[in-house]
Amino acid sequence: MSKNKTSGGFPLVVSALAIVICIGIGWFIYKSILGSAANFEGGDSEKGHPHNILGTMYKGGFIVPILIGFLLTVITFAIERFITIMKAAGTGNTDKFVANIKSLISAHDFDGAIAACNKQKGSLANVVHEGIEKYRFVQNDSHMDKEAKVHAIQKALEEATALELPMLSKNMVVISTMASIGTLAGLIGTVVGMIRAFAALSAAGAPDTSALATGISEALVNTLVGILTSAFAIIFYNYFSNRIDQITYAMDEAGFSIIQEFQSSGK
């Protein structure tokens, strides 16, 4: 009996490389787009005053490209998780598939159930497929008592589920981590910006309004990007966690139906 696993998800090395690339892209955006001469008075990104939002973001300082990289990382891994979890859920409606499997098993139409699994595909279908195959294998085995047969079916379902669940939750830790460090990185930028703002206020004589504005800009821009990064990460994490829970519940429900049907069959 073959045990197939729904492929998907970035390998560990690719995940680490993806984060580095996202930060590199963030730095490119910071220098080439936000730091464009067109965004500043006199075309000087270092001394000129920004006259649009892009220039204001550039004045946010060195934390801004890192935060942009974190935001791109969240979006990248959200897309990867969306594709992978959609593939794991299969091609049809999950609830209808489970209901169909229940009716087919109750009618002892194992060929139809296998065909439904092959049509549905995905993690759920793989688990159900393994359970049905083991059901068919043990039901006519005269060397096993009923309790041993039930145990064998349960083990097959558990092994198939164990193959699928890591793929479903893979890289979720990256999204959850970005939810935390996005806020922290934004806070660092905010503190640095406020330090510069207070330094401008404490300057001898008249306060340096340019330095004061730059410091406040750095503080607010980093706060904004950090909050956006964390907000997106939290939303995506909760959404994907809910989808994973739904798929896991469907696996358990279908597996329970297979075992219940076998126990009531009297074989």
Secondary structure as UniProt FT lines:
FT   HELIX           12..28
FT   HELIX           29..34
FT   HELIX           37..39
FT   HELIX           41..43
FT   TURN            45..47
FT   HELIX           53..58
FT   TURN            59..60
FT   HELIX           63..89
FT   HELIX           94..106
FT   TURN            107..108
FT   HELIX           110..120
FT   HELIX           122..138
FT   TURN            139..140
FT   TURN            142..143
FT   HELIX           146..169
FT   TURN            170..171
FT   HELIX           172..201
FT   HELIX           209..265
//
